[in-house]
Amino acid sequence: MPGQVQSLPLRVYRTDHRIMVVAPMPGLEPTDISITVTGERVTIQGRERGPHQHDRDLVLAQWAIGPYEGHVALPEPVEGALTNATYGNGVLVLALPKVAPGQHGVAAEIRLAPIAATRGERVGHVSRTVRPATTEEHVRQHRRRAVAIPHG
């Protein structure tokens, strides 16, 4: 089974302001995942991890640790540059802000920034009214909140 790309099962949700895409990608690190958003289409890829997994004397192998690939046509255009992506517990979650009617979204290539072992995120926007932000700003804001909360 070496090199065989596994199709990603995807779930797509719609809210008033966002399209949400959820994909299970077990066994990967955030840096193994790449996402491409082009207007009304999302492509998710996860590179193979643990290349020697195929050298084992497996009794049963119903899944491998990558490579993964999934494509989905979105029901409406989104703003790729403001996409939030989080990865934790083997699940990738994308929050893609919708664009105003008649507008076209900006395409984006997205890489996750590792924030802890097997956890990663990319912040493109914050708040209900979409405001551009970066992952670094988001992490700083959470660190300030953690310091401000009294413990005890």
N, C-alpha and C positions, 0 to 999 in steps of 0.2 A: 504494500500500500504506500510506499515512499512517494512523496511528491503529489499524491492525489488530492486535488483541491476539494474541500468539503463545502457544500452549499450551506449558507447561513439561513436558519429559520429566522424570519423577521416579524416584528409586530409594528404596525404603524397606527398612531393615534392622532386625533386632531382636536385642538382646543380653539378658543376664539382667536388666539394670537400666535400659536405655534403648531408645528407638526412634530410629533415625537416618534423616533425610530428606536426600537429596542432589539438588540441581538445578543444571544448567548455566545461567548467566545472563550470557553474554559481553557485554562492552562497558559494563557499568554501574559506577557508584561505589557504595560502601556506603550512602550516603544516598539512593540511588534505590530501595532495596529496603525493603519492609514485609512483616511476617509477622504473621499472626493465628493463635493457638492457642486452640482451644475444646474442652477435654476430649479428644475422640477425633477431632478434625478440624484440619487445618492448611491455611491459605490463604497463598500467597506471591504478591506482586505486585512488579513492577519497572517503574518508569515509563520512558517513552521518553527516550532520550538522543540528543543530536545531531539536533534536529528538522529540520535542513536536509539530512539524509541523503536525503530524498525529492526534493530539488531537483537531484540529480546526474543526469547522463546515464549511468545504469548499463547495462552490457551484460548483467550477470547479477546477480540479487539473490535468493539462496536464504535469507537471514535478514536481520533488521533488528536494530538495537540497541534492543530493547524496542518497545512495552510487552510485558511478559510476565505471565502469570497461571497459577497451578496450584493445584489443590485435591486433597487426599487424605484419605480416611477412614483413621484409624489402627486397628491391630488391637487396641489396648488403651488405656485412658485414661492421659494424661500430665499432668505438672505444668508447665503453660505458663509460670508465673512463674519457674521455674528453668531454662528452656531456654537452652542455649548456642547461639549462631549465629556462624559464621565465614564470611567471604567472601574468597577469594583465587584468583587465576588464573581468574577468571570462573565459579567454582563456589561455590554456597552450600551449607553443611553445617549441619544442625540436629541437636543432641543433646538429645532430650527425655526427661527422667527419668520412668520409669513411676511410677504411684502404687500404694500398697498395695491388695491385692484388697479390693473393696467400697468403696473411696474414690473420690471425684470430684476431678479435677484443677481447678486454678484457671486461668481463661482469661487470656490475655495478648496485648497488642499490642506487637510487638517492632520496634525500630529499631536499626540497627547504628551503633556509634560508630566513625568512621574512626580508624585507628591508623597508617596510612601510605597513600600513594596507591594506590588500587584494592584496599586491604585493609581489612577491618573485622571487628569481632567484638562480641558481646554475651555477657557471662558472667553466668549466673544461678546456677550452682553449681560447686563444685570437689570433687575427690576421688571415690574409688569409693563411699564412703558420702556421699550427696548432702548438701552443706552449702551454704546460701545464700552467695553472694558477688556482687560487682559487677565490672564491667569495669575500673573504676579500681583496685580492690584487686588484680586479676589483673595489670594492667600494672605496678603498683608492685612486686609480688612478682617478676616477671620482670626488672625493672630491678635489684633488689637482688641477684638471682642472677648477673646479667651482671657486676656490679661485684665480686662475691665470687670469681668464677672467675679464677684467675691466667692471664694471657696470656703466652705465650712458649715 
